[in-house]
Amino acid sequence: MNKRVWAIAKLNLKNIKAAYFVTGLFFVLMIVEIIVETIWALEGDDNTGISLGWYLWTTVMLAAVLIPARNFKRVANLGGKRDDFRRGGLAVYAILSGATAFASTIVYYALDRTIFQGGKYGHTLSAPDIFGWAAHGAIAAFFQQFAFLLLLAMFIHTLTSIQDKWYGWAVDIALVAIISVFTPIAPLRSVLAGFFRIILFSPPSSQIAVCSTLVVALYALSKLIYARKAI
């Protein structure tokens, strides 16, 4: 990573304080909720809560909105090149996705499986269990979550980047139409379900490979988008 790209990455990391604040707020509120639900479980209530790991994803998703929506013009006005902005954004998403996947994996093994798995203190719904990532071990759970989060970040980044153009609205309508049309029709629903099965539920090697391929494709598409983007 050259100095310009790293400078842009650091600028992006500094200018997404809202993402850190919202994630921290959600995290604190969820800790309070987990404490309350644990007390209820000890009193005999059968409670099922949401793992703290889910809320860590908030940073990645909000960053993917804030960086293209707010930081592109800042970088451009400071003399940054469009390609350097793209590389800096990808670097930030990789850093945040890696940190989030690591923290979420720690939460899963240190909290979800250690405290809540037996049901004595209640139950919790966690991503590694729901998507089957934990079935392949902690390392696989980390890399599968990292690959999916990076794909999610690039998708949100790309979608946010085109909202100032007519084709951005066209893509929004197309996405809504796909979900609306594919969901009630069984053959089309199976196609849609198959896509999500690949990027979420498939074995580590195929899931990571597909997510990585889609990340590369979205990153390549962003070159066309930012080549035409007004400052």
C-alpha positions as CSV (number, residue, x, y, z in Angstrom):
1,M,0.0,0.0,0.0
2,N,1.6,3.3,-1.1
3,K,1.7,6.4,1.1
4,R,-1.2,8.2,-0.7
5,V,-3.6,5.2,-0.3
6,W,-2.6,4.7,3.3
7,A,-3.2,8.5,4.0
8,I,-6.6,8.2,2.5
9,A,-7.4,5.0,4.5
10,K,-6.4,6.8,7.7
11,L,-8.5,9.8,6.7
12,N,-11.5,7.5,6.1
13,L,-11.0,5.8,9.5
14,K,-10.9,9.1,11.3
15,N,-14.0,10.5,9.5
16,I,-16.4,7.7,10.3
17,K,-16.8,8.5,14.0
18,A,-20.6,8.2,13.7
19,A,-20.2,4.5,12.8
20,Y,-18.0,4.0,15.9
21,F,-20.5,5.8,18.1
22,V,-23.6,4.0,16.9
23,T,-21.8,0.6,17.2
24,G,-20.6,1.4,20.7
25,L,-24.1,2.6,21.7
26,F,-25.7,-0.6,20.3
27,F,-23.1,-2.7,22.1
28,V,-23.6,-1.1,25.5
29,L,-27.4,-1.3,25.2
30,M,-27.2,-5.0,24.2
31,I,-24.9,-5.8,27.2
32,V,-27.6,-4.3,29.4
33,E,-30.3,-6.4,27.7
34,I,-28.2,-9.6,27.9
35,I,-27.7,-9.0,31.7
36,V,-31.5,-8.5,32.1
37,E,-32.3,-11.6,30.0
38,T,-29.7,-13.7,32.0
39,I,-31.3,-12.7,35.3
40,W,-34.7,-13.7,33.9
41,A,-33.2,-17.0,32.7
42,L,-31.9,-17.8,36.1
43,E,-35.4,-17.2,37.5
44,G,-36.8,-19.8,35.1
45,D,-37.8,-17.9,32.0
46,D,-36.7,-19.4,28.7
47,N,-35.2,-16.4,26.9
48,T,-33.5,-16.3,23.5
49,G,-31.5,-13.2,22.7
50,I,-29.3,-11.8,19.9
51,S,-25.5,-12.3,20.1
52,L,-23.3,-9.2,20.6
53,G,-21.4,-10.2,17.5
54,W,-24.2,-9.1,15.2
55,Y,-24.0,-5.6,16.5
56,L,-20.3,-5.3,15.7
57,W,-21.3,-5.5,12.0
58,T,-22.8,-2.1,12.4
59,T,-19.4,-0.4,12.0
60,V,-18.7,-2.1,8.7
61,M,-22.1,-1.3,7.2
62,L,-22.2,2.4,8.3
63,A,-18.6,2.9,7.2
64,A,-19.6,1.6,3.7
65,V,-22.3,4.3,3.6
66,L,-20.3,7.2,5.1
67,I,-17.1,6.8,3.1
68,P,-18.6,7.2,-0.4
69,A,-21.3,9.6,0.7
70,R,-19.1,12.0,2.7
71,N,-15.4,11.3,2.2
72,F,-15.0,11.2,-1.6
73,K,-15.4,14.9,-2.0
74,R,-13.1,15.6,0.9
75,V,-10.4,13.4,-0.6
76,A,-10.9,14.9,-4.1
77,N,-10.7,18.5,-2.7
78,L,-7.5,17.6,-1.0
79,G,-6.0,16.5,-4.3
80,G,-6.5,12.8,-3.9
81,K,-6.9,10.7,-7.0
82,R,-10.0,8.7,-7.7
83,D,-8.1,5.4,-7.9
84,D,-6.3,6.1,-4.6
85,F,-9.7,6.8,-3.0
86,R,-11.0,3.4,-4.2
87,R,-7.9,1.6,-2.9
88,G,-8.1,3.5,0.4
89,G,-11.8,2.6,0.8
90,L,-11.1,-1.1,0.1
91,A,-8.2,-1.0,2.6
92,V,-10.6,0.4,5.3
93,Y,-13.2,-2.2,4.6
94,A,-10.6,-4.9,4.8
95,I,-9.4,-3.6,8.1
96,L,-12.8,-3.1,9.6
97,S,-14.1,-6.5,8.3
98,G,-11.0,-8.2,9.7
99,A,-11.3,-6.5,13.1
100,T,-15.1,-7.1,13.3
101,A,-14.7,-10.8,12.3
102,F,-12.0,-11.3,14.9
103,A,-14.0,-9.6,17.7
104,S,-17.2,-11.4,16.7
105,T,-15.4,-14.7,16.7
106,I,-14.0,-14.0,20.2
107,V,-17.5,-13.0,21.4
108,Y,-18.9,-16.3,20.0
109,Y,-16.3,-18.6,21.6
110,A,-15.8,-16.7,24.8
111,L,-19.4,-15.7,25.5
112,D,-22.0,-17.4,23.3
113,R,-20.6,-20.9,23.5
114,T,-19.1,-20.7,27.0
115,I,-22.1,-19.1,28.8
116,F,-25.2,-19.5,26.7
117,Q,-24.8,-22.8,24.9
118,G,-26.2,-24.9,27.8
119,G,-29.3,-22.8,28.2
120,K,-28.9,-22.2,31.9
121,Y,-28.4,-18.5,31.3
122,G,-30.7,-18.4,28.3
123,H,-30.0,-18.9,24.6
124,T,-28.4,-16.6,22.0
125,L,-28.6,-16.5,18.2
126,S,-25.2,-16.0,16.7
127,A,-24.0,-15.8,13.1
128,P,-21.4,-18.7,13.3
129,D,-24.2,-21.0,14.4
130,I,-26.9,-19.8,12.1
131,F,-24.7,-19.8,9.0
132,G,-22.8,-22.9,10.0
133,W,-19.4,-21.2,10.1
134,A,-18.6,-22.7,13.6
135,A,-18.9,-26.2,12.3
136,H,-15.5,-25.9,10.6
137,G,-13.6,-24.4,13.5
138,A,-12.6,-21.0,14.8
139,I,-10.2,-20.2,11.9
140,A,-12.8,-21.0,9.3
141,A,-15.5,-19.0,11.2
142,F,-13.2,-16.0,11.2
143,F,-12.3,-16.1,7.5
144,Q,-15.9,-16.9,6.4
145,Q,-17.2,-14.0,8.4
146,F,-14.4,-11.7,7.1
147,A,-15.2,-12.7,3.5
148,F,-18.9,-12.0,3.9
149,L,-18.4,-8.7,5.7
150,L,-16.0,-7.5,3.0
151,L,-18.5,-8.4,0.3
152,L,-21.3,-6.7,2.3
153,A,-19.2,-3.5,2.7
154,M,-18.3,-3.4,-1.0
155,F,-22.0,-3.9,-2.0
156,I,-23.2,-1.1,0.3
157,H,-20.3,1.1,-0.9
158,T,-21.1,0.5,-4.5
159,L,-24.8,1.1,-4.0
160,T,-24.2,4.3,-2.1
161,S,-21.8,5.6,-4.7
162,I,-24.4,5.6,-7.4
163,Q,-27.3,7.2,-5.5
164,D,-26.6,10.6,-7.1
165,K,-27.2,9.2,-10.6
166,W,-30.4,8.0,-12.3
167,Y,-29.0,4.5,-12.6
168,G,-28.6,4.4,-8.9
169,W,-32.3,4.8,-8.5
170,A,-32.8,2.2,-11.3
171,V,-30.7,-0.3,-9.4
172,D,-32.7,0.4,-6.2
173,I,-35.9,-0.3,-8.1
174,A,-34.4,-3.4,-9.7
175,L,-33.3,-4.8,-6.3
176,V,-36.8,-4.2,-4.8
177,A,-38.4,-5.8,-7.9
178,I,-36.1,-8.8,-7.8
179,I,-37.0,-9.5,-4.1
180,S,-40.7,-8.8,-4.7
181,V,-40.9,-11.0,-7.9
182,F,-38.5,-13.8,-6.9
183,T,-39.9,-14.4,-3.4
184,P,-43.4,-15.6,-4.2
185,I,-42.5,-17.7,-7.3
186,A,-41.0,-21.0,-6.2
187,P,-38.4,-21.5,-9.1
188,L,-37.2,-17.9,-8.8
189,R,-37.2,-18.1,-5.0
190,S,-34.9,-21.1,-5.2
191,V,-32.5,-19.2,-7.4
192,L,-32.4,-16.3,-4.9
193,A,-32.1,-18.7,-2.0
194,G,-29.3,-20.5,-3.9
195,F,-27.3,-17.3,-4.2
196,F,-27.6,-16.5,-0.4
197,R,-26.8,-20.2,0.3
198,I,-23.5,-19.9,-1.6
199,I,-22.3,-16.6,0.0
200,L,-23.5,-17.6,3.5
201,F,-24.0,-21.3,4.1
202,S,-21.6,-23.1,1.7
203,P,-18.4,-24.8,2.9
204,P,-15.4,-22.4,3.7
205,S,-13.5,-22.9,0.5
206,S,-16.4,-22.2,-1.9
207,Q,-18.0,-19.5,0.3
208,I,-14.7,-17.6,0.6
209,A,-13.9,-18.0,-3.1
210,V,-17.3,-16.7,-4.2
211,C,-17.3,-13.8,-1.8
212,S,-13.8,-12.8,-2.9
213,T,-14.7,-13.0,-6.5
214,L,-17.7,-10.8,-6.0
215,V,-15.6,-8.3,-4.0
216,V,-13.1,-8.1,-7.0
217,A,-16.0,-7.6,-9.4
218,L,-17.6,-4.8,-7.3
219,Y,-14.2,-3.2,-6.9
220,A,-13.6,-3.3,-10.7
221,L,-17.1,-1.8,-11.2
222,S,-16.3,1.0,-8.8
223,K,-13.6,2.2,-11.2
224,L,-16.2,2.9,-13.9
225,I,-18.5,4.6,-11.3
226,Y,-15.8,6.9,-9.9
227,A,-14.4,7.7,-13.4
228,R,-17.7,9.5,-14.1
229,K,-18.5,10.8,-10.6
230,A,-18.7,14.5,-10.2
231,I,-16.8,16.2,-7.5
